[in-house]
Amino acid sequence: MNRKNHFLSLLFMLIVIPVVQAQSKIDPKTIQEKMEWFADAKLGIFINAGIYAVDGIDESWSFHNKKISHADYMKQLKGF
């Protein structure tokens, strides 16, 4: 095996195996209770905001996607 394959194998073992093991320890009763709560909750809202939203920029990756300069992006920090 070359180094890339060794690295990918190690990465797999460090990420995927612990996730699978953690999922196997989930109590079915707990899942049922959560699903019942979710069904009764009816409506959920997720609000996510950051300094990008101060001047009405529509996405958090605006600086990375070059929609706004670094200087203008950092100016928004004062209004957040």
C-alpha positions in Angstrom: 0.0 0.0 0.0 1.2 3.5 -0.7 1.1 6.4 1.7 -2.2 7.7 0.4 -3.9 4.4 1.0 -2.5 4.2 4.5 -3.7 7.7 5.2 -7.2 7.0 3.9 -7.4 3.7 5.9 -6.3 5.5 9.1 -8.8 8.3 8.4 -11.6 5.8 8.0 -10.7 4.1 11.3 -10.6 7.4 13.1 -13.8 8.8 11.8 -16.2 6.1 10.6 -15.7 3.4 13.2 -16.3 5.6 16.2 -19.5 6.9 14.6 -20.8 3.4 14.0 -19.9 2.3 17.5 -21.7 5.3 19.0 -24.8 4.6 16.9 -24.9 1.1 18.2 -25.2 2.3 21.8 -28.4 4.4 21.1 -31.3 3.3 23.3 -34.5 2.6 21.2 -36.6 4.0 24.0 -34.8 7.3 23.9 -35.3 7.5 20.1 -39.0 6.8 20.5 -39.3 9.6 23.2 -37.5 12.1 20.9 -39.7 11.2 17.9 -42.8 11.6 20.0 -41.6 15.0 21.2 -40.8 16.0 17.6 -44.2 15.0 16.4 -45.9 17.1 19.1 -43.6 20.1 18.6 -45.2 21.0 15.2 -42.9 23.8 14.1 -39.2 24.4 14.4 -37.2 27.4 13.4 -33.5 27.5 12.9 -31.9 31.0 12.9 -28.3 31.4 11.9 -26.7 34.8 11.8 -23.2 36.2 11.7 -21.3 39.4 11.0 -22.0 38.9 7.3 -25.7 39.7 7.9 -25.2 43.2 9.4 -25.1 44.9 6.0 -27.6 42.5 4.4 -25.1 40.0 2.9 -27.1 36.9 2.2 -24.5 34.2 2.9 -21.9 33.4 5.5 -19.4 32.5 2.8 -19.6 36.0 1.3 -16.0 36.8 2.1 -14.7 33.4 0.9 -16.7 33.7 -2.3 -15.4 37.3 -2.9 -18.8 39.0 -2.6 -17.3 41.4 -0.1 -13.8 42.6 0.6 -12.0 41.6 3.8 -12.0 45.2 5.0 -15.7 45.6 4.4 -16.4 42.2 6.0 -14.5 43.2 9.2 -16.3 46.6 9.4 -19.5 44.7 10.0 -18.1 43.3 13.2 -18.9 46.6 15.0 -22.6 46.2 14.2 -23.0 42.6 15.2 
